[in-house]
Amino acid sequence: MSVGIVWGALPAAAQPVTVQQPVVGSFSVNTTVSVPDRGGVHLGSVNAAAAGRTVLGPLPSGPSVGLQTRGSSVSTTVFIHDLRAMDEALLTSRPGEQAESPWAQRLAERRSLPSPAVAAQATPSPSRAGQWEALAQQAESRGKPQVALVYWRLAAKEGSERAAARLTAATRQPLSAPSTGNVAAAGK
């Protein structure tokens, strides 16, 4: 068995340790704003700065200095996707036609409006109502009153007063027997 003695060993001394902890903060902006299509707005921000100095002991042997700055902001941008216009452009395009032409026309129309989102919701689409009216008249001339009734209803939904009057007149008179045409489209 061997015995050893450790001579001259110094006790362990605590060393200062600095640990930087992440600081997580949150804030919110509780507001209502009106933002136009393809526009943006700054909703709010928070900025702060702090500085500090600490001297330990009677002698100025190296002060500790700290500086902190932070900033956060909230903004929003809006892009309204008009799915109805996209569907219409895709359905009316022809296979040999350039793919960009309907979109370029629609984009030019949108840019000419003062506020596309408000204009699209505030005014009925007379061109669309006119298209449904024309299809209703074609169906009537072909002897398909049930199909015409469907088109008159679609025109009335788009704001056509003429179509609304036709629907009122159609409810007062019994409809003639449906032809051998497309019966599935004639449902109410």
C-alpha positions in Angstrom: 0.0 0.0 0.0 1.4 3.4 -0.9 0.6 6.7 0.7 1.2 10.0 -1.0 0.9 13.5 0.3 0.1 16.4 -1.9 2.1 19.4 -0.8 1.6 23.0 -1.9 -1.8 22.6 -3.4 -3.9 25.8 -3.6 -7.6 25.8 -3.0 -9.7 26.5 -6.1 -11.0 30.0 -6.3 -14.3 31.0 -7.9 -13.9 32.9 -11.2 -16.4 35.5 -12.4 -18.6 34.1 -15.2 -20.8 36.2 -17.5 -23.7 34.5 -19.3 -25.6 36.4 -21.9 -29.2 35.3 -21.8 -31.5 36.0 -24.8 -34.2 38.5 -24.1 -37.6 37.8 -25.7 -40.2 40.5 -25.7 -43.5 40.9 -27.4 -45.9 43.8 -28.1 -49.0 44.2 -30.2 -50.8 46.9 -32.1 -54.5 46.8 -31.6 -56.0 48.9 -34.4 -58.1 48.9 -37.6 -56.6 50.4 -40.7 -57.7 50.8 -44.3 -55.1 49.6 -46.8 -55.6 49.7 -50.6 -54.9 46.7 -52.8 -51.1 46.3 -53.3 -50.5 48.9 -50.6 -48.8 48.9 -47.2 -48.9 50.7 -44.0 -46.8 51.1 -40.8 -48.9 50.1 -37.8 -46.5 50.9 -34.9 -43.1 50.6 -33.4 -41.3 50.4 -30.1 -37.7 51.6 -29.7 -35.6 51.7 -26.5 -32.0 52.3 -25.4 -30.2 51.9 -22.0 -26.6 52.4 -20.8 -25.0 51.6 -17.5 -21.6 51.8 -15.7 -20.5 50.0 -12.6 -17.3 50.5 -10.5 -16.5 47.8 -7.9 -14.1 48.5 -5.1 -12.4 51.7 -3.8 -10.0 52.0 -6.7 -11.2 52.6 -10.3 -9.5 49.5 -11.6 -11.7 49.0 -14.6 -15.4 49.9 -14.7 -18.0 47.7 -16.3 -19.9 49.4 -19.0 -23.0 48.1 -20.7 -25.2 49.4 -23.6 -28.4 48.0 -24.8 -30.6 49.1 -27.7 -33.6 47.4 -29.2 -36.4 48.2 -31.7 -39.4 46.4 -33.1 -42.0 47.5 -35.6 -45.2 46.2 -37.2 -46.3 46.8 -40.7 -48.7 45.2 -43.1 -49.0 44.9 -46.9 -52.1 43.8 -48.8 -52.5 41.9 -52.1 -56.1 40.9 -52.9 -56.3 37.8 -55.0 -59.4 38.1 -57.3 -60.1 34.4 -57.9 -63.2 35.1 -59.9 -61.3 37.2 -62.4 -58.5 34.6 -62.6 -61.1 31.9 -63.3 -62.8 34.0 -65.9 -59.5 34.8 -67.7 -58.5 31.1 -67.7 -61.9 29.9 -68.9 -62.1 32.5 -71.7 -58.6 32.0 -73.0 -58.0 29.9 -76.2 -55.3 27.2 -76.4 -53.3 29.0 -79.1 -53.6 32.4 -77.5 -50.8 34.0 -75.6 -51.2 33.3 -71.9 -50.4 36.8 -70.8 -52.9 38.8 -72.8 -56.0 38.3 -70.6 -53.9 38.9 -67.5 -52.3 42.0 -69.0 -55.7 43.5 -69.9 -57.1 42.7 -66.4 -54.0 44.2 -64.8 -54.4 47.4 -66.8 -58.0 47.6 -65.8 -57.1 47.2 -62.1 -54.4 49.8 -62.2 -56.8 52.4 -63.7 -59.3 52.0 -60.8 -58.8 54.3 -57.8 -59.3 51.5 -55.3 -59.8 48.1 -56.9 -61.1 46.3 -53.8 -63.7 48.9 -53.1 -64.7 49.4 -56.7 -65.2 45.6 -57.3 -67.5 45.3 -54.3 -69.4 48.5 -54.6 -70.6 48.4 -58.2 -72.4 45.6 -60.0 -70.8 44.3 -63.1 -73.0 45.4 -66.0 -70.9 43.6 -68.6 -71.3 40.3 -66.8 -75.1 40.9 -66.3 -75.3 41.7 -70.1 -73.5 38.4 -70.9 -76.0 36.4 -68.9 -78.9 38.3 -70.4 -77.6 37.5 -73.9 -77.3 33.8 -73.1 -80.8 33.9 -71.6 -82.2 35.4 -74.8 -80.4 32.8 -76.9 -81.9 30.0 -74.8 -85.4 31.5 -75.2 -84.9 31.7 -79.0 -83.9 28.0 -79.0 -87.0 27.1 -77.1 -85.3 26.3 -73.8 -87.2 28.3 -71.2 -85.7 26.4 -68.2 -82.1 27.2 -69.3 -83.1 30.8 -70.0 -84.5 31.0 -66.4 -81.1 29.9 -65.0 -79.4 32.6 -67.0 -81.9 35.3 -66.0 -81.2 34.4 -62.3 -77.5 34.8 -62.9 -78.0 38.2 -64.5 -80.2 39.3 -61.6 -77.5 38.3 -59.2 -75.1 40.6 -61.1 -77.5 43.5 -60.6 -79.6 43.5 -63.8 -83.0 45.2 -63.3 -84.2 43.8 -66.6 -83.5 40.2 -65.4 -85.2 40.9 -62.1 -88.3 42.0 -64.0 -88.2 38.9 -66.2 -88.0 36.7 -63.2 -90.9 38.4 -61.6 -92.9 37.9 -64.8 -91.8 34.3 -65.1 -93.1 33.5 -61.6 -96.6 34.8 -62.5 -96.8 32.6 -65.7 -96.4 28.8 -65.7 -93.3 27.8 -67.6 -93.8 25.8 -70.8 -92.7 22.1 -70.9 -88.9 21.8 -71.0 -87.4 20.7 -74.3 -85.2 17.7 -74.8 -82.1 19.9 -74.2 -79.9 20.0 -71.2 -82.3 19.2 -68.3 -79.5 19.2 -65.7 -78.9 23.0 -66.2 -82.6 23.7 -65.8 -82.8 22.9 -62.1 -83.7 25.7 -59.7 
